[in-house]
Amino acid sequence: MYRVWNFVTNYSILLILGALIALVWANIDPKGYHHVVEWPLWFNDYIGLTTEDWIKKYGKGYDAFAYSETTRVLSFHYLINDMLMAFFFAIAAKEVWEAVILKNGSLRGKKAATPLFATVGGMAGPIAVYLGLAAWMGSDTYNAVANGWAIPTATDIAFSYLVGRLVFGAGHPAVRFLLLLAIADDAAGLIILAVFYPQGDLAPVWLLLSVFAAVGVYVLFNWLPRKMDAGNQVRPKSTWVRKKLSWWPYMIAGALSWYGFMKVGLHPALGLLPIVPTLPHADRAFGIFAAAEQHLTDLLNHTEHLLKHPVEIILFFFGLLNAGVEFNAIGAATWLVLAGLIIGKPFGVLLFGWIGARVLNLGLPEGMRIIDLFVIGCVAAIGFTVSLFIATVAFEPGAVQSAAKMGALFSFAAAIISIIAGKLTRVEKKDI
């Protein structure tokens, strides 16, 4: 339990602290908070919001800055959400990559089949509830909130894992099932962000920059040294590259890939995803939250641990710049996001998990019951981090975005619901 709590404190306490400060600040001095969020750090012609978009977001007082004839503005919000959050998504992508590609990966083979079916339900259910209720509320409401359909599909891995262990106990197979579902959910969420929420008009030719950066760094600094070391157990070339160059070639490739994503029109926070699979990786992993992973010396794990503390700080600022919602902003989108999470998730996971386990005869891990799928769905309804992020890209700043963010914050209620559901369904806790 200590290792899990240690992980959650490392990656989430600062995030929560930032979110709480933002909530208080935005309700005491909303104008001051908003201007800090959109504070211009650099007027330029290369990265950031277009000047027109920044003026619209900053609002009254923008003319106090000497922005001259520059076409872009690197704002505080853009720096965190579009640039630095790329490191957070890179860490998430690293876990997904391990789960899929390694021989002992948790998303390989038949063992992942039922959790993957449950993941589909855990996304289809929230979407159906969100859009269904929006349509029932009327065409005006539906048109205003429809673009936020992906917000309730998210699962916050860290908090869900902690609550899952509280409900099921550390040794229950449902905890492992929950992790598989959450990792697959993150993978699907990354795809949704890239495909359904592009930033402006698409310019596909720029994607070649990301492709060339990924292929180039893999061939020159991963494949070629290993090829030159073939038959030599000392591996001098690979060792030299590892010790002398370390992660610098991948950082440069990542910067190029990020710029390519920005120019192509995809969300730039996903810009490091093509680079993650190119880093050298040992053919083993101890699993997410495992303390033993800090002892792995391959470059991918080493880079992840180098990013650990910077990402903690980034998440603090992410919470600070995105969770500042006035309480009077609660509206239709709040309840739609919340309903999608706490109703759509549990029933979606239960239905699709049952189809996978019973109808398709894929089975469940030994020691798990069908009703445990419902409880897992309740736990997975904690959206928070990724739900907040999707809300910022799904809607323009304003009442609807603020209401949707409030729904993502309220999703912490799923923790209480999960504990109650565990008691009512008589979950037998199994500790290690």
C-alpha positions in Angstrom: 0.0 0.0 0.0 2.9 2.3 0.8 4.2 2.1 -2.8 0.8 3.0 -4.3 0.3 5.9 -1.9 3.8 7.1 -2.6 3.1 7.1 -6.3 -0.2 9.0 -5.9 1.5 11.6 -3.6 4.3 12.0 -6.2 2.0 12.5 -9.2 -1.3 13.8 -7.8 -1.0 15.7 -4.6 0.6 18.7 -6.3 -2.1 18.4 -9.0 -4.8 18.5 -6.4 -3.1 21.4 -4.6 -3.0 23.4 -7.9 -6.6 22.6 -8.6 -7.7 23.7 -5.1 -5.7 27.0 -5.3 -7.3 27.6 -8.7 -10.8 27.0 -7.4 -10.3 29.5 -4.5 -8.6 32.1 -6.7 -11.1 31.9 -9.5 -14.0 32.5 -7.0 -12.3 35.3 -5.2 -10.7 37.2 -8.1 -11.9 35.7 -11.4 -10.5 38.5 -13.6 -7.1 38.4 -12.0 -7.0 34.6 -12.2 -8.0 34.6 -15.9 -5.3 37.2 -16.8 -2.6 35.2 -15.1 -3.7 32.0 -16.9 -3.4 33.8 -20.3 -0.4 35.9 -19.4 1.8 36.5 -22.5 5.3 35.1 -22.1 6.6 35.7 -25.6 5.2 37.5 -28.7 6.7 35.8 -31.7 6.0 34.3 -35.1 6.7 30.6 -34.4 4.8 29.0 -31.5 1.7 29.7 -29.4 -1.8 30.9 -30.0 -2.5 33.2 -32.9 -2.5 36.8 -31.8 -6.2 37.0 -32.6 -7.1 34.0 -30.4 -5.0 35.3 -27.6 -6.7 38.7 -27.6 -10.0 36.9 -27.5 -9.0 34.8 -24.5 -7.2 37.5 -22.6 -10.0 39.9 -23.0 -10.0 43.5 -21.7 -6.5 44.9 -21.1 -4.7 43.1 -23.9 -3.7 46.4 -25.4 -1.4 47.1 -22.5 1.1 44.8 -24.0 3.4 45.8 -26.9 2.7 42.9 -29.2 3.6 44.8 -32.4 3.1 42.9 -35.6 3.8 39.4 -34.3 1.5 36.6 -35.3 1.7 34.3 -32.3 1.6 34.5 -28.5 3.2 32.0 -26.1 0.9 32.4 -23.1 1.3 30.7 -19.7 -1.6 28.4 -20.5 -0.2 27.4 -23.8 3.2 26.7 -22.3 1.7 24.2 -19.8 -1.2 22.6 -21.7 0.3 22.5 -25.2 4.0 22.2 -24.5 4.9 20.8 -21.1 2.0 18.4 -20.8 3.6 16.6 -23.6 5.9 15.0 -21.0 2.9 13.8 -19.0 1.4 12.1 -22.1 4.8 10.7 -23.0 4.9 8.9 -19.6 1.3 7.6 -20.2 2.4 6.4 -23.7 5.4 4.7 -22.2 3.1 2.5 -20.0 0.9 1.7 -23.0 3.9 0.9 -25.2 5.2 -1.5 -22.6 1.9 -3.2 -22.1 1.5 -3.8 -25.8 5.0 -4.6 -27.1 6.9 -6.5 -24.4 6.7 -10.3 -24.1 5.2 -10.0 -20.6 3.1 -7.0 -21.6 -0.3 -6.8 -19.8 -2.2 -6.0 -23.0 -0.8 -8.9 -25.1 -2.6 -12.1 -25.8 -5.8 -13.6 -24.5 -5.4 -12.3 -20.9 -6.1 -8.8 -22.2 -9.2 -9.7 -24.2 -11.9 -9.3 -21.6 -10.4 -6.1 -20.1 -10.2 -4.7 -23.7 -13.9 -5.5 -24.2 -14.7 -3.8 -20.9 -12.7 -0.8 -22.0 -14.9 -0.4 -25.1 -17.9 -0.5 -22.8 -16.2 2.0 -20.4 -16.0 4.4 -23.3 -19.3 3.6 -25.2 -21.4 3.8 -22.0 -20.3 7.3 -21.0 -20.7 8.6 -24.6 -24.2 7.1 -24.9 -25.3 8.6 -21.5 -23.7 12.0 -22.2 -25.2 12.4 -25.7 -28.5 10.7 -24.9 -29.2 12.9 -21.9 -28.1 16.0 -23.9 -30.5 15.1 -26.7 -33.3 14.6 -24.1 -32.6 18.1 -22.7 -33.3 19.6 -26.1 -31.6 20.6 -29.3 -30.2 23.9 -27.8 -28.4 22.0 -25.0 -27.3 19.2 -27.3 -25.8 21.6 -29.8 -24.0 23.5 -27.1 -22.4 20.4 -25.4 -22.2 17.8 -28.1 -18.5 18.3 -28.8 -17.6 17.3 -25.2 -18.7 13.7 -25.7 -15.2 12.4 -25.0 -14.8 14.1 -21.6 -16.5 11.3 -19.6 -14.6 8.5 -21.4 -11.4 9.2 -19.4 -10.0 7.3 -16.4 -7.5 8.8 -14.0 -5.0 5.8 -13.6 -3.4 6.9 -10.3 -6.5 7.7 -8.3 -8.5 4.8 -9.8 -5.7 2.4 -8.8 -5.6 3.7 -5.2 -9.4 3.5 -4.8 -9.4 0.1 -6.4 -6.9 -1.2 -3.8 -9.1 0.3 -1.0 -12.2 -1.4 -2.4 -10.8 -4.8 -3.5 -7.6 -5.2 -1.5 -4.1 -5.3 -2.9 -4.2 -9.0 -3.9 -7.6 -9.1 -5.6 -7.5 -9.9 -9.4 -9.9 -7.1 -10.0 -7.1 -4.6 -9.2 -5.0 -6.0 -12.1 -8.1 -6.0 -14.3 -8.7 -2.3 -13.4 -5.1 -1.4 -14.4 -5.4 -3.1 -17.8 -8.7 -1.3 -18.4 -7.2 2.1 -17.3 -4.1 1.7 -19.5 -6.2 0.7 -22.5 -8.5 3.6 -21.8 -5.5 6.0 -21.8 -4.4 4.6 -25.2 -7.9 5.1 -26.6 -8.0 8.6 -25.1 -4.7 9.6 -26.9 -6.2 8.4 -30.2 -9.4 10.4 -29.6 -7.5 13.6 -28.8 -5.4 13.2 -32.0 -8.3 12.3 -34.3 -11.3 14.2 -33.0 -9.8 17.3 -31.5 -7.3 18.7 -34.0 -6.1 22.3 -33.3 -7.2 24.3 -36.4 -7.0 23.3 -40.0 -5.0 20.2 -40.8 -1.8 20.5 -42.8 -0.8 16.8 -43.2 2.6 17.4 -44.9 4.0 18.6 -41.5 3.4 15.2 -40.1 6.4 14.1 -42.2 8.6 16.1 -39.8 7.4 13.9 -36.9 7.8 10.7 -38.9 11.3 11.6 -40.1 12.3 12.7 -36.5 11.1 9.4 -35.1 12.6 7.1 -37.8 15.8 9.1 -37.9 16.5 8.9 -34.2 15.6 5.3 -34.0 17.8 4.2 -36.9 20.8 6.4 -35.9 20.9 6.0 -32.2 19.0 2.7 -31.5 19.1 0.3 -34.4 22.5 1.2 -36.0 24.6 0.9 -32.7 23.0 -2.5 -32.0 23.6 -3.6 -35.6 27.2 -2.6 -35.3 27.5 -4.5 -32.0 26.0 -7.7 -33.4 28.0 -10.7 -32.0 29.9 -8.6 -29.5 28.5 -9.1 -26.0 30.4 -6.1 -24.7 28.4 -3.8 -27.0 30.8 -0.9 -27.3 28.9 1.2 -29.8 25.6 0.9 -27.9 27.3 1.6 -24.6 29.1 4.7 -26.0 25.8 6.1 -27.4 24.0 5.3 -24.1 26.7 6.9 -21.9 27.8 9.8 -24.0 24.7 10.9 -25.8 22.1 9.6 -23.4 18.6 11.0 -24.1 19.7 14.2 -25.9 19.1 12.9 -29.5 15.6 11.8 -28.4 15.0 15.2 -26.9 16.0 16.9 -30.1 13.8 14.5 -32.1 11.0 15.2 -29.6 11.2 18.9 -30.2 11.0 18.4 -34.0 8.1 16.0 -33.6 6.3 18.4 -31.3 6.7 21.2 -33.8 5.4 18.9 -36.5 2.3 18.2 -34.5 1.7 21.9 -33.9 2.1 22.7 -37.6 0.0 19.8 -38.8 -2.9 20.8 -36.6 -2.9 17.9 -34.1 -2.8 18.7 -30.4 0.9 19.4 -29.8 0.7 17.9 -26.3 0.7 14.6 -28.1 3.9 15.5 -30.0 6.3 13.2 -28.1 4.2 10.1 -28.8 6.1 9.0 -31.9 9.4 9.3 -30.1 8.5 7.1 -27.1 8.7 3.7 -29.0 12.2 4.7 -30.5 13.9 4.7 -27.1 15.9 1.6 -26.3 14.0 -0.6 -23.9 14.8 -3.9 -22.1 12.4 -6.7 -22.9 10.9 -6.6 -19.4 8.8 -4.4 -17.2 7.6 -4.8 -13.6 4.4 -3.0 -14.2 3.0 0.5 -13.5 3.6 1.7 -9.9 6.2 -1.1 -9.3 9.1 0.2 -7.2 11.4 -2.2 -9.0 11.2 -0.3 -12.2 13.5 2.4 -10.8 16.3 -0.1 -10.9 16.0 -0.7 -14.7 18.8 1.0 -16.6 17.5 0.9 -20.1 17.1 4.4 -21.6 13.3 4.4 -21.7 12.9 3.7 -18.0 15.8 5.9 -17.2 14.2 8.8 -19.0 10.9 8.2 -17.3 12.5 8.5 -13.9 14.4 11.7 -15.0 11.0 13.2 -15.9 9.3 12.2 -12.6 9.9 15.4 -10.6 9.5 17.8 -13.6 6.1 16.2 -14.3 5.0 16.6 -10.7 5.6 20.4 -11.1 3.9 20.4 -14.5 0.8 18.8 -13.1 0.7 21.4 -10.3 0.6 24.1 -12.9 -1.9 22.1 -15.0 -4.3 22.0 -12.1 -3.6 25.7 -11.3 -4.3 26.9 -14.9 -7.2 24.6 -15.7 -9.3 24.0 -12.6 -10.1 27.6 -11.9 -13.9 27.4 -12.3 -16.4 29.7 -10.6 -19.0 27.7 -8.6 -21.8 29.6 -10.4 -20.5 28.0 -13.6 -22.3 24.7 -12.8 -24.6 23.9 -15.6 -25.9 21.2 -18.0 -22.4 20.1 -19.0 -21.5 19.5 -15.4 -24.3 17.0 -14.9 -23.8 15.4 -18.3 -20.1 14.8 -17.7 -20.8 13.5 -14.2 -23.7 11.2 -15.4 -21.5 9.9 -18.2 -18.8 8.9 -15.7 -20.8 7.6 -12.7 -23.6 6.0 -14.8 -22.2 5.2 -18.2 -18.8 3.8 -17.0 -20.1 1.2 -14.5 -22.9 -0.1 -16.8 -20.8 0.0 -19.9 -17.9 -1.9 -18.2 -20.4 -4.4 -16.8 -22.2 -5.0 -20.1 -19.2 -5.3 -22.4 -17.2 -7.2 -19.8 -20.1 -9.7 -19.5 -20.2 -10.1 -23.3 -16.5 -10.7 -23.4 -16.4 -13.1 -20.4 -19.6 -15.1 -21.0 -21.0 -14.6 -24.5 -17.6 -14.8 -26.2 -16.3 -17.2 -23.5 -13.1 -15.2 -22.9 -13.4 -15.7 -19.2 -12.5 -13.6 -16.1 -9.4 -13.9 -14.0 -9.7 -16.6 -11.3 -11.3 -15.1 -8.2 -13.3 -12.5 -10.0 -17.1 -12.4 -10.3 -19.2 -10.7 -13.0 -20.6 -8.2 -10.5 -17.0 -7.1 -9.8 -17.1 -5.6 -13.3 -19.7 -3.1 -12.1 -17.6 -2.1 -9.1 -14.5 -1.7 -11.4 -16.6 0.6 -13.6 -17.5 2.7 -10.6 -13.8 3.0 -9.7 -12.8 3.8 -13.3 -15.4 6.7 -13.3 -12.8 9.0 -11.6 -11.9 11.1 -14.7 -10.1 14.1 -13.3 -6.8 14.8 -15.0 -7.5 13.6 -18.6 -11.2 14.7 -18.4 -10.0 18.2 -17.4 -7.6 18.2 -20.4 -10.2 17.1 -22.9 -12.6 19.7 -21.6 -10.1 22.4 -22.4 -9.8 21.3 -26.0 -13.4 20.3 -26.6 -14.8 23.8 -25.8 -13.8 27.4 -26.1 -13.2 29.2 -22.9 -16.6 30.2 -21.4 -19.6 28.9 -19.5 -19.8 25.5 -21.2 -16.1 24.7 -20.8 -16.3 25.8 -17.1 -19.3 23.7 -16.5 -17.7 20.6 -18.1 -14.6 21.1 -16.0 -16.7 21.2 -12.9 -18.1 17.8 -13.9 -14.6 16.4 -14.2 -13.7 17.8 -10.7 -17.0 16.3 -9.2 -16.0 12.9 -10.6 -14.1 12.3 -7.3 -17.5 11.4 -6.0 -17.0 8.1 -7.8 -14.5 7.1 -5.0 -17.3 7.2 -2.4 -19.7 5.4 -4.8 -17.1 2.7 -5.4 -16.7 2.0 -1.7 -20.5 1.8 -1.3 -20.8 -0.5 -4.4 -18.1 -2.7 -3.0 -20.0 -3.1 0.3 -23.4 -3.7 -1.4 -22.0 -6.3 -3.8 -20.1 -8.0 -0.9 -16.6 -7.7 -2.4 -14.2 -9.9 -0.5 -11.1 -7.9 0.0 -7.9 -9.8 -0.7 -4.7 -8.3 0.6 -1.2 -9.5 -0.4 
